[in-house]
Amino acid sequence: MKVLGIESSCDETGIAVYDSDSGQIWQRLYSQVAKHREYGGVVPELASRDHVVKAAPMLGEILDEIGGIDAIDAIAYTRGPGLIGALMVGANLAHGLAWALDKPLLGVHHMEGHLLAPMLADEQPELPFVALLVSGGHTLLVDVRMLGDYRILGESLDDAVGEAFDKTAKLMDLPYPGGPELAALADSVTQSRFEFPRPMTKRPGLDFSFSGLKTAALNIVKQHAPLDDRLRAEIAFAFQQAVVDTLCIKCKRALEETGYRNLVVAGGVGANRRLRQVLDKLGQVQGTRIHFPALEYCTDNGAMIAYAGALRLLHGQVDDPACDVLARWSLETLPVIPA
């Protein structure tokens, strides 16, 4: 089955086709970073308009590669969570194609797409596992007992970890998007004179809080302004280390509480080099297998939506004709995918 996947939840337009028989993937991805840079963040209306402009030409390129539109067997799209206007662009395109081609259609949960992205690799994680989903909009620890059987173990009570990276980078006048810029700056030094707290690690539970780290960064920036390059690098180093340590401590705790020996890490922050290093070391010490997506599947993309959609479509899950999207949508409400 060849499944077309359409991702438009925020500021990346992702179009992909996944062949469930061969595992082959054709994809295109367009990032709107340059368009939103002058505003220092995503402008929802501009994001929606850009999806309208980019999606159809990208789809045409992929259809040319796979032999035309008749090669598509089913269509999956991101139904939520995300920006309503941006989601509606992808949903309308998907519903229009499904109606015109008389093909089955399924709206996919964006975070399930991220959760399943590591399975696009040759070596797939064994069930059950703990999933750490870390991005600009979400920070979740999830107990994955079966595909579709998800229980939230912990989540951020305020800022998502990617949001905290971006906001802290903005405090230091780093270019947008700030998260990758801050990480690169942190990797340019090996130590720092600063020390940030590891929030909520000394109390029980698996929830997160990152707003205090942002406040700590603001106080340091104010105390040492104007910042030179070395000061920026040391602040970035200390901030990143605090975030990584916090995530690692909570992952270790989640693995101990569940007794699982597999950890999946996905989402845009899953591309962070330092996070990968520390979690790999945790895996070696704990005897735990750590699974990351390929870097191209860490950020939002159509391939993960096509893949997640294919798993459900192959088991007969389809949408009704109503075209609705969800700004908020709990993973825990999804139906189980039969083994």
HELIX and SHEET records of a PDB file:
HELIX    1   1 VAL A   33  ARG A   37  1                                   5    
HELIX    2   2 PRO A   44  ILE A   66  1                                  23    
HELIX    3   3 ILE A   69  ALA A   71  5                                   3    
HELIX    4   4 ILE A   84  LEU A  101  1                                  18    
HELIX    5   5 HIS A  110  LEU A  116  1                                   7    
HELIX    6   6 ALA A  117  LEU A  120  5                                   4    
HELIX    7   7 VAL A  161  LEU A  171  1                                  11    
HELIX    8   8 GLY A  178  ALA A  186  1                                   9    
HELIX    9   9 SER A  211  HIS A  224  1                                  14    
HELIX   10  10 ASP A  229  THR A  258  1                                  30    
HELIX   11  11 GLY A  268  ALA A  271  5                                   4    
HELIX   12  12 ARG A  273  GLN A  286  1                                  14    
HELIX   13  13 LEU A  295  TYR A  297  5                                   3    
HELIX   14  14 GLY A  302  LEU A  313  1                                  12    
HELIX   15  15 LEU A  331  THR A  333  5                                   3    
SHEET    1   A 5 ILE A  25  SER A  31  0                                        
SHEET    2   A 5 GLU A  12  ASP A  19 -1                                        
SHEET    3   A 5 LYS A   2  GLU A   7 -1                                        
SHEET    4   A 5 ALA A  74  GLY A  80  1                                        
SHEET    5   A 5 LEU A 105  HIS A 109  1                                        
SHEET    1   B 5 ASP A 149  GLU A 155  0                                        
SHEET    2   B 5 THR A 139  MET A 146 -1                                        
SHEET    3   B 5 PHE A 129  VAL A 134 -1                                        
SHEET    4   B 5 ASN A 262  ALA A 266  1                                        
SHEET    5   B 5 ARG A 289  HIS A 291  1                                        
END                                                                             
